[in-house]
Amino acid sequence: MPSRLLWVVAALSGLGVVVLGAWGTHGLADQLDTRALNAWHTGVRYQAWHTLAFMIILIWREVVALAGQRLVLILWGAGVVLFSGSLYLLALGGPALLGPITPLGGLAMMAGWVMLGVTALRRRPEPS
């Protein structure tokens, strides 16, 4: 995937952080119970941190493209969609069957962090 498109993904995720965070604070505060609101804000926090980390990897790729960086981005992207996305839906009253999806997203995020370490240790150039 070209860097320009990945930057658009990062920008949309960052926009989502601001919009969803504001909506949780101002639009949902009186509509959700404390547990649901905490779940919502947990999703926002994890999305925010992984959006920032995603952008750092994109900058790193500009300096030196290494095998593994793309997988890190894929794992984090999937993790945000599964983890944060399921928390958002559950907080809004989505079906309980979404519950098992949340830890799968967390595992994808963790796998991305492990892959980041492996990528840094191996430091093999990405194949052209």
C-alpha positions as CSV (number, residue, x, y, z in Angstrom):
1,M,0.0,0.0,0.0
2,P,1.5,3.4,-1.0
3,S,2.6,5.7,1.8
4,R,0.1,8.4,0.7
5,L,-2.8,6.1,1.3
6,L,-1.5,5.0,4.6
7,W,-1.2,8.6,5.7
8,V,-4.9,9.0,4.7
9,V,-5.7,6.0,6.9
10,A,-3.8,7.6,9.8
11,A,-5.5,11.0,9.2
12,L,-8.9,9.4,9.2
13,S,-8.1,7.5,12.4
14,G,-6.9,10.6,14.1
15,L,-10.1,12.4,13.0
16,G,-12.0,9.5,14.4
17,V,-10.2,9.9,17.8
18,V,-11.3,13.5,18.1
19,V,-14.8,13.0,16.8
20,L,-15.5,9.9,18.9
21,G,-13.8,11.3,22.0
22,A,-15.9,14.5,21.8
23,W,-19.1,12.5,21.1
24,G,-18.4,10.3,24.1
25,T,-17.7,13.3,26.3
26,H,-20.5,15.6,25.1
27,G,-23.0,13.5,23.3
28,L,-23.1,10.2,25.2
29,A,-22.3,11.3,28.7
30,D,-25.9,11.6,29.7
31,Q,-27.0,8.6,27.7
32,L,-24.6,5.8,28.7
33,D,-24.0,4.3,32.1
34,T,-20.6,4.6,33.7
35,R,-19.4,1.2,32.5
36,A,-20.4,1.8,28.9
37,L,-18.9,5.3,28.9
38,N,-15.6,3.9,30.3
39,A,-15.6,1.2,27.6
40,W,-16.1,4.0,25.0
41,H,-13.3,6.1,26.3
42,T,-11.0,3.0,26.5
43,G,-11.6,2.5,22.8
44,V,-10.8,6.1,22.1
45,R,-7.5,5.9,24.1
46,Y,-6.3,2.8,22.4
47,Q,-7.2,4.2,19.0
48,A,-5.3,7.4,19.8
49,W,-2.1,5.7,20.9
50,H,-2.1,3.3,18.0
51,T,-2.8,6.1,15.5
52,L,0.2,8.0,16.9
53,A,2.4,4.8,16.7
54,F,1.1,4.1,13.2
55,M,2.3,7.6,12.1
56,I,5.7,7.0,13.7
57,I,6.1,3.8,11.7
58,L,5.1,5.7,8.5
59,I,7.9,8.2,9.2
60,W,10.4,5.4,10.0
61,R,9.5,3.8,6.7
62,E,10.4,7.0,4.9
63,V,13.9,6.8,6.5
64,V,14.4,3.1,6.1
65,A,11.9,0.6,4.7
66,L,12.3,-2.7,6.7
67,A,10.6,-6.0,6.2
68,G,8.0,-6.2,9.0
69,Q,6.9,-2.6,9.2
70,R,3.9,-3.3,6.9
71,L,2.8,-6.2,9.1
72,V,3.0,-4.0,12.2
73,L,0.7,-1.5,10.4
74,I,-1.7,-4.2,9.4
75,L,-1.8,-5.7,12.9
76,W,-2.3,-2.3,14.6
77,G,-5.0,-1.3,12.0
78,A,-6.9,-4.6,12.5
79,G,-6.5,-4.2,16.2
80,V,-8.0,-0.7,16.3
81,V,-10.9,-1.8,14.2
82,L,-11.6,-5.0,16.2
83,F,-10.7,-3.7,19.7
84,S,-11.9,-0.1,19.6
85,G,-14.7,-0.7,17.1
86,S,-16.2,-3.5,19.2
87,L,-16.0,-1.4,22.3
88,Y,-17.8,1.5,20.6
89,L,-20.5,-0.9,19.4
90,L,-20.9,-2.6,22.7
91,A,-21.1,0.7,24.5
92,L,-23.9,1.7,22.2
93,G,-25.8,-1.5,23.0
94,G,-24.5,-3.7,20.3
95,P,-25.1,-7.5,20.5
96,A,-23.1,-9.3,23.2
97,L,-21.6,-11.6,20.5
98,L,-19.3,-8.6,19.8
99,G,-17.7,-9.2,23.2
100,P,-15.2,-11.9,22.1
101,I,-14.0,-9.7,19.3
102,T,-12.5,-7.1,21.7
103,P,-9.8,-9.4,23.0
104,L,-9.0,-10.5,19.4
105,G,-8.3,-6.8,18.6
106,G,-6.2,-6.6,21.7
107,L,-4.2,-9.6,20.6
108,A,-3.7,-8.0,17.2
109,M,-2.4,-4.9,18.8
110,M,0.0,-6.9,21.0
111,A,1.2,-8.9,18.0
112,G,1.9,-5.6,16.3
113,W,4.1,-4.5,19.2
114,V,5.9,-7.9,19.2
115,M,6.4,-7.6,15.4
116,L,7.8,-4.1,15.9
117,G,10.5,-5.5,18.2
118,V,11.3,-8.3,15.8
119,T,11.5,-5.8,12.9
120,A,13.9,-3.6,14.8
121,L,16.1,-6.5,15.8
122,R,16.2,-8.0,12.3
123,R,16.6,-4.8,10.4
124,R,16.3,-6.4,7.0
125,P,15.4,-4.1,4.1
126,E,11.9,-4.5,2.7
127,P,12.0,-6.4,-0.6
128,S,11.4,-4.1,-3.6
